[in-house]
C-alpha cells in the first residue's frame, strides 16, 4: 500500500511539473468575454485569467502571468477542465475544488486530472498557490473587477 501511495505521489508530481514546464492555454485572449487579475502576496504569483463564454458555456479559457510551479500547473489544469462546461458547472467545480484543497475531498465528485492537486492540502502554505487561478476565474465570471487574492 505504501508503494502504491508513493507511485501515485510521483505521478502527481510529474503531472504538476509537466503543466508548469509546458502550461496549456498560456496566452492572452483578445476576444475574451470575461477576464480578471489575481495576485498571491505570499508567493508573488500574478496572473490574468481570460474566458470566452457563448450561450452560457465556457468555449475557451487561457491565462498569462508568472508564479510558482503549483500556481502555474493549477491554472493550466483549470483552463483545460472548464472548457465546454456551463458557467453554473464551472462555479460548482470552483466550490468543489476549493473544498478539496482546503477541507476534505468531496466524495461525490470525480475530479479527473484535477485530482493531482489534492495533495497540496498537506502543505497549507501552498494551498493559496493552487487556489489563486480558481479564485481569479470565479471573479472573471462574476464580473468582479478587484484583483483576486488568496488572503
OpenMM code with the backbone's topology and positions (N, CA, C; nanometers):
from openmm import Vec3, app, unit

residues = "UNK UNK UNK UNK UNK UNK UNK UNK UNK UNK UNK UNK UNK UNK UNK UNK UNK UNK UNK UNK UNK UNK UNK UNK UNK UNK UNK UNK UNK UNK UNK UNK UNK UNK UNK UNK UNK UNK UNK UNK UNK UNK UNK UNK UNK UNK UNK UNK UNK UNK UNK UNK UNK UNK UNK UNK UNK UNK UNK UNK UNK UNK UNK UNK UNK UNK UNK UNK UNK UNK UNK UNK UNK UNK UNK UNK UNK UNK UNK UNK UNK UNK UNK UNK UNK UNK UNK UNK UNK UNK UNK UNK UNK UNK UNK UNK UNK UNK UNK UNK UNK UNK UNK UNK UNK UNK UNK UNK UNK UNK UNK UNK UNK UNK UNK UNK UNK UNK UNK UNK UNK UNK UNK UNK UNK UNK UNK UNK UNK UNK UNK UNK UNK UNK UNK UNK UNK UNK UNK UNK UNK UNK UNK UNK UNK UNK UNK UNK UNK UNK UNK".split()
positions = [
    Vec3(0.0824, -0.1200, 0.0000),
    Vec3(0.0000, 0.0000, 0.0000),
    Vec3(0.0867, 0.1263, 0.0000),
    Vec3(0.1952, 0.1249, 0.0789),
    Vec3(0.2845, 0.2409, 0.0852),
    Vec3(0.3514, 0.2644, -0.0500),
    Vec3(0.3876, 0.1562, -0.1199),
    Vec3(0.4488, 0.1699, -0.2525),
    Vec3(0.3513, 0.2320, -0.3517),
    Vec3(0.2249, 0.1934, -0.3438),
    Vec3(0.1247, 0.2474, -0.4339),
    Vec3(0.1054, 0.3974, -0.4079),
    Vec3(0.1021, 0.4377, -0.2824),
    Vec3(0.0886, 0.5795, -0.2498),
    Vec3(0.2094, 0.6584, -0.2992),
    Vec3(0.3278, 0.6005, -0.2856),
    Vec3(0.4494, 0.6665, -0.3340),
    Vec3(0.4455, 0.6813, -0.4859),
    Vec3(0.4014, 0.5755, -0.5560),
    Vec3(0.3895, 0.5819, -0.7016),
    Vec3(0.2897, 0.6897, -0.7435),
    Vec3(0.1773, 0.6972, -0.6707),
    Vec3(0.0765, 0.7971, -0.7009),
    Vec3(0.1307, 0.9377, -0.6800),
    Vec3(0.2028, 0.9588, -0.5702),
    Vec3(0.2628, 1.0909, -0.5435),
    Vec3(0.3591, 1.1299, -0.6545),
    Vec3(0.4400, 1.0341, -0.6979),
    Vec3(0.5358, 1.0626, -0.8048),
    Vec3(0.4639, 1.0958, -0.9345),
    Vec3(0.3569, 1.0243, -0.9651),
    Vec3(0.2792, 1.0527, -1.0854),
    Vec3(0.2183, 1.1928, -1.0759),
    Vec3(0.1598, 1.2257, -0.9611),
    Vec3(0.1009, 1.3571, -0.9422),
    Vec3(0.2063, 1.4662, -0.9575),
    Vec3(0.3225, 1.4452, -0.8988),
    Vec3(0.4296, 1.5442, -0.9103),
    Vec3(0.4707, 1.5626, -1.0554),
    Vec3(0.4773, 1.4533, -1.1301),
    Vec3(0.5168, 1.4630, -1.2705),
    Vec3(0.4142, 1.5420, -1.3517),
    Vec3(0.2865, 1.5197, -1.3241),
    Vec3(0.1814, 1.5957, -1.3944),
    Vec3(0.1939, 1.7440, -1.3617),
    Vec3(0.2150, 1.7771, -1.2344),
    Vec3(0.2315, 1.9175, -1.1944),
    Vec3(0.3545, 1.9777, -1.2615),
    Vec3(0.4658, 1.9054, -1.2621),
    Vec3(0.5873, 1.9559, -1.3269),
    Vec3(0.5651, 1.9760, -1.4763),
    Vec3(0.4949, 1.8837, -1.5407),
    Vec3(0.4690, 1.8949, -1.6840),
    Vec3(0.3849, 2.0187, -1.7143),
    Vec3(0.2795, 2.0414, -1.6357),
    Vec3(0.1941, 2.1583, -1.6582),
    Vec3(0.2657, 2.2882, -1.6235),
    Vec3(0.3633, 2.2819, -1.5347),
    Vec3(0.4431, 2.4007, -1.5048),
    Vec3(0.5409, 2.4297, -1.6192),
    Vec3(0.6070, 2.3267, -1.6670),
    Vec3(0.7056, 2.3449, -1.7752),
    Vec3(0.6402, 2.3773, -1.9086),
    Vec3(0.5235, 2.3185, -1.9321),
    Vec3(0.4526, 2.3351, -2.0596),
    Vec3(0.3058, 2.3680, -2.0318),
    Vec3(0.2801, 2.4876, -1.9787),
    Vec3(0.1416, 2.5206, -1.9433),
    Vec3(0.0508, 2.5232, -2.0658),
    Vec3(-0.0641, 2.4658, -2.0495),
    Vec3(-0.1641, 2.4653, -2.1567),
    Vec3(-0.2374, 2.5991, -2.1527),
    Vec3(-0.2770, 2.6459, -2.2689),
    Vec3(-0.3583, 2.7676, -2.2823),
    Vec3(-0.2917, 2.8906, -2.2207),
    Vec3(-0.1606, 2.8983, -2.2307),
    Vec3(-0.0851, 3.0108, -2.1756),
    Vec3(-0.0738, 3.1182, -2.2834),
    Vec3(-0.1726, 3.2086, -2.2828),
    Vec3(-0.1747, 3.3179, -2.3796),
    Vec3(-0.2845, 3.4160, -2.3422),
    Vec3(-0.2658, 3.5397, -2.3829),
    Vec3(-0.3721, 3.6389, -2.3671),
    Vec3(-0.4784, 3.6094, -2.4728),
    Vec3(-0.6018, 3.6385, -2.4396),
    Vec3(-0.7115, 3.6125, -2.5314),
    Vec3(-0.7761, 3.7458, -2.5684),
    Vec3(-0.7609, 3.7834, -2.6945),
    Vec3(-0.8133, 3.9125, -2.7383),
    Vec3(-0.9654, 3.9197, -2.7375),
    Vec3(-1.0309, 3.8103, -2.7668),
    Vec3(-1.1768, 3.8105, -2.7776),
    Vec3(-1.2452, 3.7573, -2.6519),
    Vec3(-1.1799, 3.7696, -2.5372),
    Vec3(-1.2381, 3.7204, -2.4122),
    Vec3(-1.3635, 3.7994, -2.3767),
    Vec3(-1.4631, 3.7295, -2.3287),
    Vec3(-1.5834, 3.7972, -2.2798),
    Vec3(-1.5694, 3.8325, -2.1319),
    Vec3(-1.4768, 3.7632, -2.0633),
    Vec3(-1.4529, 3.7853, -1.9211),
    Vec3(-1.3029, 3.7762, -1.8942),
    Vec3(-1.2557, 3.8561, -1.7997),
    Vec3(-1.1151, 3.8493, -1.7593),
    Vec3(-1.1021, 3.9041, -1.6180),
    Vec3(-1.0002, 3.8570, -1.5484),
    Vec3(-0.9728, 3.9082, -1.4138),
    Vec3(-0.8263, 3.8842, -1.3822),
    Vec3(-0.7759, 3.9644, -1.2888),
    Vec3(-0.6379, 3.9516, -1.2423),
    Vec3(-0.6372, 3.8853, -1.1058),
    Vec3(-0.5282, 3.8135, -1.0780),
    Vec3(-0.5113, 3.7507, -0.9483),
    Vec3(-0.3705, 3.7721, -0.8966),
    Vec3(-0.3584, 3.7783, -0.7637),
    Vec3(-0.2278, 3.8008, -0.7017),
    Vec3(-0.2209, 3.7276, -0.5683),
    Vec3(-0.1132, 3.6544, -0.5486),
    Vec3(-0.0871, 3.5845, -0.4231),
    Vec3(0.0345, 3.6504, -0.3591),
    Vec3(0.0113, 3.7334, -0.2597),
    Vec3(0.1195, 3.8076, -0.1954),
    Vec3(0.2208, 3.7163, -0.1274),
    Vec3(0.1768, 3.6010, -0.0796),
    Vec3(0.2651, 3.5088, -0.0096),
    Vec3(0.3772, 3.4575, -0.1003),
    Vec3(0.3433, 3.4274, -0.2236),
    Vec3(0.4388, 3.3666, -0.3164),
    Vec3(0.4825, 3.4618, -0.4274),
    Vec3(0.4047, 3.5685, -0.4490),
    Vec3(0.4338, 3.6593, -0.5588),
    Vec3(0.3702, 3.6163, -0.6899),
    Vec3(0.2849, 3.5137, -0.6855),
    Vec3(0.2166, 3.4671, -0.8068),
    Vec3(0.1247, 3.5770, -0.8586),
    Vec3(0.1317, 3.6043, -0.9885),
    Vec3(0.0423, 3.7001, -1.0531),
    Vec3(-0.0074, 3.6383, -1.1811),
    Vec3(-0.1378, 3.6534, -1.2080),
    Vec3(-0.1900, 3.6015, -1.3334),
    Vec3(-0.3139, 3.6767, -1.3754),
    Vec3(-0.3451, 3.6633, -1.5015),
    Vec3(-0.4701, 3.7118, -1.5581),
    Vec3(-0.5365, 3.5922, -1.6232),
    Vec3(-0.6626, 3.5733, -1.5913),
    Vec3(-0.7406, 3.4638, -1.6494),
    Vec3(-0.8372, 3.5248, -1.7502),
    Vec3(-0.8447, 3.4626, -1.8671),
    Vec3(-0.9341, 3.5052, -1.9740),
    Vec3(-1.0327, 3.3920, -2.0025),
    Vec3(-1.1579, 3.4299, -2.0242),
    Vec3(-1.2611, 3.3312, -2.0532),
    Vec3(-1.3499, 3.3849, -2.1644),
    Vec3(-1.3846, 3.2965, -2.2559),
    Vec3(-1.4813, 3.3316, -2.3595),
    Vec3(-1.6045, 3.2450, -2.3355),
    Vec3(-1.7161, 3.3131, -2.3064),
    Vec3(-1.8423, 3.2446, -2.2787),
    Vec3(-1.9387, 3.2748, -2.3928),
    Vec3(-1.9988, 3.1700, -2.4470),
    Vec3(-2.1020, 3.1847, -2.5502),
    Vec3(-2.2200, 3.0973, -2.5104),
    Vec3(-2.3378, 3.1546, -2.5110),
    Vec3(-2.4594, 3.0814, -2.4739),
    Vec3(-2.4433, 3.0102, -2.3406),
    Vec3(-2.3836, 3.0784, -2.2434),
    Vec3(-2.3651, 3.0310, -2.1069),
    Vec3(-2.2678, 2.9120, -2.0953),
    Vec3(-2.1860, 2.8903, -2.1992),
    Vec3(-2.0878, 2.7821, -2.1977),
    Vec3(-1.9482, 2.8418, -2.2157),
    Vec3(-1.8529, 2.7945, -2.1348),
    Vec3(-1.7138, 2.8370, -2.1498),
    Vec3(-1.6583, 2.7656, -2.2733),
    Vec3(-1.6327, 2.8418, -2.3778),
    Vec3(-1.5815, 2.7822, -2.5010),
    Vec3(-1.4298, 2.7920, -2.5105),
    Vec3(-1.3730, 2.8828, -2.4307),
    Vec3(-1.2277, 2.8990, -2.4322),
    Vec3(-1.1837, 2.9593, -2.2985),
    Vec3(-1.0662, 2.9167, -2.2524),
    Vec3(-1.0084, 2.9719, -2.1295),
    Vec3(-0.8577, 2.9748, -2.1463),
    Vec3(-0.7952, 3.0802, -2.0950),
    Vec3(-0.6497, 3.0905, -2.1031),
    Vec3(-0.6011, 3.1770, -1.9874),
    Vec3(-0.4685, 3.1841, -1.9748),
    Vec3(-0.4105, 3.2666, -1.8692),
    Vec3(-0.2722, 3.3121, -1.9097),
    Vec3(-0.2272, 3.4196, -1.8487),
    Vec3(-0.0899, 3.4666, -1.8599),
    Vec3(-0.0454, 3.5076, -1.7209),
    Vec3(0.0828, 3.5110, -1.7004),
    Vec3(0.1363, 3.5548, -1.5728),
    Vec3(0.2581, 3.4743, -1.5343),
    Vec3(0.2943, 3.4874, -1.4084),
    Vec3(0.4087, 3.4131, -1.3579),
    Vec3(0.3810, 3.3712, -1.2147),
    Vec3(0.4414, 3.2610, -1.1777),
    Vec3(0.4223, 3.2122, -1.0422),
    Vec3(0.4985, 3.0835, -1.0202),
    Vec3(0.4757, 3.0266, -0.9041),
    Vec3(0.5422, 2.9014, -0.8684),
    Vec3(0.4832, 2.7863, -0.9505),
    Vec3(0.5449, 2.6703, -0.9393),
    Vec3(0.5035, 2.5532, -1.0169),
    Vec3(0.3586, 2.5152, -0.9888),
    Vec3(0.3181, 2.5191, -0.8631),
    Vec3(0.1817, 2.4786, -0.8286),
    Vec3(0.0809, 2.5775, -0.8854),
    Vec3(0.1087, 2.7054, -0.8758),
    Vec3(0.0186, 2.8074, -0.9288),
    Vec3(0.0026, 2.7928, -1.0801),
    Vec3(0.1131, 2.7779, -1.1492),
    Vec3(0.1090, 2.7648, -1.2952),
    Vec3(0.0390, 2.6361, -1.3364),
    Vec3(0.0715, 2.5253, -1.2707),
    Vec3(0.0083, 2.3972, -1.3034),
    Vec3(-0.1414, 2.4021, -1.2767),
    Vec3(-0.1808, 2.4629, -1.1665),
    Vec3(-0.3229, 2.4733, -1.1339),
    Vec3(-0.3971, 2.5534, -1.2400),
    Vec3(-0.3405, 2.6648, -1.2832),
    Vec3(-0.4033, 2.7470, -1.3871),
    Vec3(-0.4131, 2.6701, -1.5185),
    Vec3(-0.3073, 2.5982, -1.5529),
    Vec3(-0.3054, 2.5203, -1.6757),
    Vec3(-0.4120, 2.4102, -1.6724),
    Vec3(-0.4154, 2.3350, -1.5648),
    Vec3(-0.5155, 2.2286, -1.5493),
    Vec3(-0.6565, 2.2863, -1.5494),
    Vec3(-0.6742, 2.4000, -1.4841),
    Vec3(-0.8053, 2.4642, -1.4761),
    Vec3(-0.8562, 2.5020, -1.6145),
    Vec3(-0.7693, 2.5634, -1.6967),
    Vec3(-0.8158, 2.6083, -1.8285),
    Vec3(-0.8602, 2.4897, -1.9141),
    Vec3(-0.7965, 2.3761, -1.8959),
    Vec3(-0.8395, 2.2560, -1.9692),
    Vec3(-0.9724, 2.2034, -1.9152),
    Vec3(-0.9870, 2.2065, -1.7839),
    Vec3(-1.1028, 2.1445, -1.7195),
    Vec3(-1.2334, 2.2194, -1.7425),
    Vec3(-1.2287, 2.3508, -1.7604),
    Vec3(-1.3529, 2.4278, -1.7669),
    Vec3(-1.4099, 2.4402, -1.9081),
    Vec3(-1.3317, 2.4114, -2.0085),
    Vec3(-1.3812, 2.4232, -2.1462),
    Vec3(-1.4978, 2.3281, -2.1692),
    Vec3(-1.6036, 2.3835, -2.2278),
    Vec3(-1.7212, 2.3037, -2.2593),
    Vec3(-1.8218, 2.2943, -2.1458),
    Vec3(-1.7910, 2.3514, -2.0315),
    Vec3(-1.8824, 2.3486, -1.9177),
    Vec3(-1.9668, 2.4764, -1.9146),
    Vec3(-2.0857, 2.4638, -1.8589),
    Vec3(-2.1678, 2.5827, -1.8400),
    Vec3(-2.1076, 2.6660, -1.7272),
    Vec3(-2.1485, 2.7912, -1.7204),
    Vec3(-2.0998, 2.8780, -1.6135),
    Vec3(-2.1385, 2.8185, -1.4777),
    Vec3(-2.2571, 2.7637, -1.4661),
    Vec3(-2.3008, 2.7024, -1.3397),
    Vec3(-2.2138, 2.5811, -1.3051),
    Vec3(-2.1776, 2.5004, -1.4043),
    Vec3(-2.0905, 2.3852, -1.3793),
    Vec3(-1.9517, 2.4301, -1.3362),
    Vec3(-1.9023, 2.5380, -1.3953),
    Vec3(-1.7716, 2.5912, -1.3572),
    Vec3(-1.7765, 2.6426, -1.2139),
    Vec3(-1.8837, 2.7108, -1.1778),
    Vec3(-1.8983, 2.7612, -1.0404),
    Vec3(-1.9027, 2.6449, -0.9412),
    Vec3(-1.9747, 2.5386, -0.9744),
    Vec3(-1.9803, 2.4206, -0.8866),
    Vec3(-1.8422, 2.3563, -0.8750),
    Vec3(-1.7688, 2.3511, -0.9863),
    Vec3(-1.6340, 2.2956, -0.9837),
    Vec3(-1.5423, 2.3821, -0.8973),
    Vec3(-1.5556, 2.5138, -0.9081),
    Vec3(-1.4782, 2.6053, -0.8228),
    Vec3(-1.5033, 2.5742, -0.6750),
    Vec3(-1.6295, 2.5602, -0.6380),
    Vec3(-1.6636, 2.5313, -0.4979),
    Vec3(-1.6044, 2.3976, -0.4537),
    Vec3(-1.6159, 2.2954, -0.5387),
    Vec3(-1.5636, 2.1629, -0.5042),
    Vec3(-1.4112, 2.1624, -0.4979),
    Vec3(-1.3470, 2.2342, -0.5896),
    Vec3(-1.2002, 2.2433, -0.5863),
    Vec3(-1.1551, 2.3126, -0.4585),
    Vec3(-1.2232, 2.4196, -0.4227),
    Vec3(-1.1871, 2.4909, -0.3004),
    Vec3(-1.2025, 2.3987, -0.1796),
    Vec3(-1.3109, 2.3226, -0.1775),
    Vec3(-1.3322, 2.2276, -0.0669),
    Vec3(-1.2228, 2.1206, -0.0661),
    Vec3(-1.1890, 2.0670, -0.1830),
    Vec3(-1.0869, 1.9625, -0.1905),
    Vec3(-0.9528, 2.0146, -0.1407),
    Vec3(-0.9210, 2.1382, -0.1715),
    Vec3(-0.7904, 2.1936, -0.1370),
    Vec3(-0.7825, 2.2478, 0.0056),
    Vec3(-0.8963, 2.2789, 0.0650),
    Vec3(-0.8924, 2.3414, 0.1972),
    Vec3(-0.9596, 2.2596, 0.3078),
    Vec3(-1.0510, 2.1716, 0.2725),
    Vec3(-1.1275, 2.0996, 0.3745),
    Vec3(-1.1110, 1.9495, 0.3588),
    Vec3(-1.1991, 1.8920, 0.2812),
    Vec3(-1.1974, 1.7475, 0.2587),
    Vec3(-1.2417, 1.7207, 0.1157),
    Vec3(-1.2021, 1.6081, 0.0644),
    Vec3(-1.2357, 1.5699, -0.0722),
    Vec3(-1.3852, 1.5435, -0.0832),
    Vec3(-1.4578, 1.6194, -0.1669),
    Vec3(-1.5997, 1.5891, -0.1863),
    Vec3(-1.6157, 1.4469, -0.2411),
    Vec3(-1.6888, 1.3649, -0.1710),
    Vec3(-1.6995, 1.2225, -0.2046),
    Vec3(-1.7670, 1.1961, -0.3390),
    Vec3(-1.8606, 1.2814, -0.3768),
    Vec3(-1.9406, 1.2552, -0.4964),
    Vec3(-1.8849, 1.3213, -0.6225),
    Vec3(-1.7613, 1.3675, -0.6199),
    Vec3(-1.7045, 1.4402, -0.7338),
    Vec3(-1.5858, 1.3648, -0.7918),
    Vec3(-1.5888, 1.3426, -0.9226),
    Vec3(-1.4734, 1.2874, -0.9926),
    Vec3(-1.3988, 1.4070, -1.0509),
    Vec3(-1.2790, 1.4314, -1.0013),
    Vec3(-1.2026, 1.5486, -1.0439),
    Vec3(-1.1174, 1.5232, -1.1679),
    Vec3(-1.1079, 1.3998, -1.2116),
    Vec3(-1.0247, 1.3712, -1.3272),
    Vec3(-0.8815, 1.4144, -1.3038),
    Vec3(-0.8219, 1.4801, -1.4028),
    Vec3(-0.6825, 1.5259, -1.3924),
    Vec3(-0.6601, 1.6225, -1.2764),
    Vec3(-0.7636, 1.6955, -1.2385),
    Vec3(-0.7507, 1.7923, -1.1301),
    Vec3(-0.7158, 1.7258, -0.9972),
    Vec3(-0.7368, 1.5957, -0.9897),
    Vec3(-0.7072, 1.5193, -0.8683),
    Vec3(-0.5615, 1.5351, -0.8254),
    Vec3(-0.4729, 1.5638, -0.9213),
    Vec3(-0.3309, 1.5768, -0.8880),
    Vec3(-0.3055, 1.6903, -0.7896),
    Vec3(-0.3982, 1.7845, -0.7799),
    Vec3(-0.3814, 1.8974, -0.6887),
    Vec3(-0.4233, 1.8650, -0.5453),
    Vec3(-0.4873, 1.7513, -0.5240),
    Vec3(-0.5382, 1.7160, -0.3908),
    Vec3(-0.4282, 1.7107, -0.2860),
    Vec3(-0.3104, 1.6668, -0.3242),
    Vec3(-0.2003, 1.6548, -0.2291),
    Vec3(-0.1525, 1.7874, -0.1734),
    Vec3(-0.1882, 1.8965, -0.2380),
    Vec3(-0.1457, 2.0289, -0.1930),
    Vec3(-0.2034, 2.0586, -0.0541),
    Vec3(-0.3188, 1.9995, -0.0227),
    Vec3(-0.3824, 2.0231, 0.1068),
    Vec3(-0.2884, 1.9883, 0.2227),
    Vec3(-0.1945, 1.8966, 0.2008),
    Vec3(-0.0990, 1.8579, 0.3043),
    Vec3(0.0037, 1.9681, 0.3328),
    Vec3(0.0087, 2.0705, 0.2473),
    Vec3(0.1038, 2.1804, 0.2605),
    Vec3(0.0258, 2.3116, 0.2641),
    Vec3(-0.0248, 2.3497, 0.3818),
    Vec3(-0.1134, 2.4674, 0.3919),
    Vec3(-0.0588, 2.5944, 0.3271),
    Vec3(0.0715, 2.6149, 0.3324),
    Vec3(0.1265, 2.7369, 0.2722),
    Vec3(0.1165, 2.7340, 0.1197),
    Vec3(0.0934, 2.6176, 0.0592),
    Vec3(0.0847, 2.6071, -0.0871),
    Vec3(-0.0590, 2.6060, -0.1385),
    Vec3(-0.1554, 2.5944, -0.0472),
    Vec3(-0.2961, 2.5921, -0.0888),
    Vec3(-0.3315, 2.7200, -0.1638),
    Vec3(-0.2805, 2.8328, -0.1177),
    Vec3(-0.3099, 2.9603, -0.1832),
    Vec3(-0.2560, 2.9634, -0.3256),
    Vec3(-0.1437, 2.8963, -0.3478),
    Vec3(-0.0872, 2.8884, -0.4826),
    Vec3(-0.1812, 2.8111, -0.5749),
    Vec3(-0.2373, 2.7021, -0.5235),
    Vec3(-0.3252, 2.6170, -0.6039),
    Vec3(-0.4621, 2.6790, -0.6276),
    Vec3(-0.5077, 2.7632, -0.5350),
    Vec3(-0.6423, 2.8196, -0.5486),
    Vec3(-0.6467, 2.9542, -0.6207),
    Vec3(-0.5334, 3.0173, -0.6401),
    Vec3(-0.5327, 3.1513, -0.6994),
    Vec3(-0.6036, 3.1559, -0.8351),
    Vec3(-0.5691, 3.0678, -0.9254),
    Vec3(-0.6310, 3.0683, -1.0581),
    Vec3(-0.7823, 3.0490, -1.0483),
    Vec3(-0.8246, 2.9634, -0.9563),
    Vec3(-0.9672, 2.9358, -0.9390),
    Vec3(-1.0422, 3.0581, -0.8861),
    Vec3(-0.9850, 3.1269, -0.7886),
    Vec3(-1.0473, 3.2494, -0.7382),
    Vec3(-1.0529, 3.3556, -0.8488),
    Vec3(-0.9486, 3.3605, -0.9300),
    Vec3(-0.9438, 3.4581, -1.0391),
    Vec3(-1.0488, 3.4256, -1.1442),
    Vec3(-1.0636, 3.2993, -1.1782),
    Vec3(-1.1683, 3.2559, -1.2719),
    Vec3(-1.3060, 3.2921, -1.2165),
    Vec3(-1.3268, 3.2636, -1.0897),
    Vec3(-1.4548, 3.2963, -1.0243),
    Vec3(-1.4844, 3.4456, -1.0376),
    Vec3(-1.3851, 3.5303, -1.0092),
    Vec3(-1.4034, 3.6753, -1.0221),
    Vec3(-1.4340, 3.7143, -1.1663),
    Vec3(-1.3626, 3.6532, -1.2611),
    Vec3(-1.3860, 3.6860, -1.4021),
    Vec3(-1.5310, 3.6572, -1.4407),
    Vec3(-1.5790, 3.5390, -1.4061),
    Vec3(-1.7152, 3.5007, -1.4443),
    Vec3(-1.8210, 3.5821, -1.3695),
    Vec3(-1.7876, 3.6269, -1.2491),
    Vec3(-1.8815, 3.7070, -1.1699),
    Vec3(-1.8738, 3.8558, -1.2044),
    Vec3(-1.7773, 3.8937, -1.2871),
    Vec3(-1.7630, 4.0340, -1.3247),
    Vec3(-1.7020, 4.1202, -1.2156),
    Vec3(-1.6306, 4.0576, -1.1222),
    Vec3(-1.5661, 4.1319, -1.0132),
    Vec3(-1.4391, 4.1958, -1.0674),
    Vec3(-1.4261, 4.3253, -1.0502),
    Vec3(-1.3119, 4.3968, -1.1061),
    Vec3(-1.1905, 4.3989, -1.0135),
    Vec3(-1.2114, 4.3793, -0.8840),
    Vec3(-1.0985, 4.3778, -0.7906),
    Vec3(-1.0071, 4.2591, -0.8196),
    Vec3(-0.8801, 4.2769, -0.7936),
    Vec3(-0.7843, 4.1688, -0.8116),
    Vec3(-0.8150, 4.0564, -0.7131),
    Vec3(-0.8252, 3.9341, -0.7645),
    Vec3(-0.8492, 3.8190, -0.6784),
    Vec3(-0.7246, 3.7946, -0.5941),
    Vec3(-0.7465, 3.7700, -0.4678),
    Vec3(-0.6358, 3.7395, -0.3776),
    Vec3(-0.6717, 3.6175, -0.2958),
    Vec3(-0.5725, 3.5522, -0.2448),
    Vec3(-0.5953, 3.4314, -0.1684),
    Vec3(-0.5887, 3.4572, -0.0191),
    Vec3(-0.5865, 3.5828, 0.0201),
    Vec3(-0.5828, 3.6195, 0.1614),
    Vec3(-0.7221, 3.6243, 0.2178),
] * unit.nanometer
topology = app.Topology()
chain = topology.addChain("A")
for resn in residues:
    res = topology.addResidue(resn, chain)
    for name in ("N", "CA", "C"):
        topology.addAtom(name, app.Element.getBySymbol(name[0]), res)
